[in-house]
Amino acid sequence: MITFLVVGRNDSYGINLHKRTALSLNFFASLCQEESDEIVYVDCNTPHHEQTLVEAIADTLTPEARRRIKAYRISGELMRRAIGDTPLPFSDELSRNVGLRRSNPANPWVLSTNCDVLLHPFTGRSFVDLLEILEQRFYVCPRISIPIPQWQCLPRMDTAAMRSFCDAVVLAGFRYPPEKGASWLRFDSVGDFQLAPRAQWFAIHGCEEGMKLWGHSDANNSRRLNLLNGGGTTPDIGGHFLVMHLDHNPDQKVAHTHTLPHNDWKQWVEDVSDPVSKNPDDWGLRDIDLPVIRLEAMAPAAILKTHRRPRSWFRQVRLSLVAGFNRRVSRILNRIKP
């Protein structure tokens, strides 16, 4: 029914990256019901000597999360070959397109989201049940913030405790963010919840890989998906779901605004009039065979076989023994008269 599409890299960005990622992935997995439901994680430009983020935290993921996750790795060299030079160490757009291309075609819905949110249904209707009654179109959802000290107290693998916490947030009261003037955009930070039919993500040819600087990619997606659906006001499903963002920057002023070069808002948002991206036909590394990374638990013997250290001493002993044997045999043969 649904593919949760998330991207990232193993770079310790923000507060306690490993924990908030584990919380999110474990909670996403708890929302999966059908066999085809999946979490597609694309890791972009993690240093080659490091594991992908999901591999690094696999021991803190629930068995259900490990079963549902399909991960793909984009090397830094492959990223630069695909999009050219960029001052950023990561391409969100390319990563999401790689995930879109490799998502399960049996799932009619794709939710593009992030690994720092909890998605909480509070009406008694499950996520899958809600998807069955939704019109096939693009949806957004407003988000609220969970302070750092609160989410850091949550146990990574206890999804029941996470759900109880979310219930407590609802019962304690919360305030939805104000809506923006643009009816097609609706809210700030819409990238935490962009739900659309898989067919529509392909109809717009994915995210704009030409956006090689920071920001506005989610607004660009919203603009183009809104155009594809005839314009007007983009509907939200805030009446069924609550998007809870796990805050991870103690000072929002230094998060992105003053530290990274931004994509041009006018070029990539205001002037957009066509729902189809400017991507080449092979967007999302269509023709590249990226192996899928699975997170099933490995037996100790299998772990040993994954990367054997070079045993140079063994090779030297073997060479010495063989050379000595050949020398002795040669002496014997030389004593035999022809």
Beta strands, then each sheet from edge to edge (+ up, - down):
strand 1: 2-8
strand 2: 38-44
strand 3: 69-74
strand 4: 109-112
strand 5: 117-121
strand 6: 139-140
strand 7: 143-146
strand 8: 194-197
strand 9: 241-246
sheet 1: 3+ 2+ 1+ 4+ 8- 6+
sheet 2: 5+ 9- 7-
end
